[in-house]
Amino acid sequence: MRVFFALLKKEFLQIVRDPSSIIIAFVLPLISIVIYMYGINLDAVKVKVGIWNNDATPQTRLLTEMFNHNAYVSSVVYDSRQKLREDLVHSEINAALYIPADFSEKLARGEQAQVLAVTDGAVANVANYAQSYISTIVQQWLEVALGKNNTAQPLVTVTSRFWYNETLNSHHFILPGSVAVTMTLIGILLTALVVAREWERGTMEALLSTSMRKSQFIAAKYCAYFLLGMVAMFFNIWMCVAIFDIPFRGSYGVLTFVSGLFLLTALGIGLLVSSVLKNQFLASQAAVGIGFLPSLMLSGLAFPVASMPAFFQGITMLLPARHYVTFIVSEFLTGTVAEIVALNALYLSVIALLLGVAVKRKTASRLE
């Protein structure tokens, strides 16, 4: 144990003396969480709609006015159809609504009247929002316009109610999920550099010449960076709850336990990469490619897993970040769900154990 505690002391001194560890553990999460909070927004987008009304009647004027009574739509009425087209081409507006001259006349005769909505498809997401907003507003106007002559009550009334995220605020999902991506990057980067640094600086030779055992060396690495990673994790959680007011409905004890298992998997990946490559530059590049990118793209945070092809859905099952995102989002928004906790904790435990075995096998115990 004296050898182990001596190695552990060495690791902590190395962390304190190396500013990059503090930057990775605390500055990087701070920058990431601010970007996720203020730079990423999956909520409904506000669009600008240009309107060309060739049917100047009270009914169509009411329709154009209703586009300004919506929190997500602002509208501009054009006198020139050519000007409307130019502004759409130059992205001054997101969509254009054309109302033909016989629109009101057809409605008065009971015929089907049509309007044309043209959206800027260069930005597909905004185009979908614009199309949906225009269709909704036209439908609302139609109900108001026909309501004067139609007193029949609807047979079915739909009442919407949202569970878990009542305000439909996407940041309540993004910020907890971003902890998984940040912790993956922290855990892998912190440990991907440490063993490679030992080889590059020549301290590995000195360590191998002592009575140190391989298990003691690995345990010291795990313990030191596990404690640093957990402090960084609590810093992330504190930022989410205290600074950005993200509701937390779960158990802090369960969160700590499962987060610890997830951090062990990240540390295992980092130590394995570092032991195999023995080069800080290559290890850092591999850490980003193996850890950060899959965690961001395939964890379900940026893109829904259900919308991916079956092949990639299968790959996501192998990623620890995918399971941790499922757990931590549920813990924040829903609360502690026993099935979700048990399944994801079991998976993370197995992966952490397998990675630990692989790290022990790949860590050199003598000079080659």
BELQUI-V353942 format. One record per helix or strand. SS is the DSSP state (~ for helix, > for strand). FROM is the first residue (numbers start at 1). TO is the last residue. If there is no record, write none. Layout:
ss->[SS/SS]
from->[FROM/FROM]
to->[TO/TO]
This chain:
ss->[~/~/>/~/>/>/~/>/~/>/~/~/~/~/~/~/~/~/~/~]
from->[2/19/47/58/70/73/81/95/103/115/124/171/203/214/252/280/305/310/320/338]
to->[17/39/53/66/70/78/89/99/108/119/147/201/208/243/277/298/307/316/333/362]
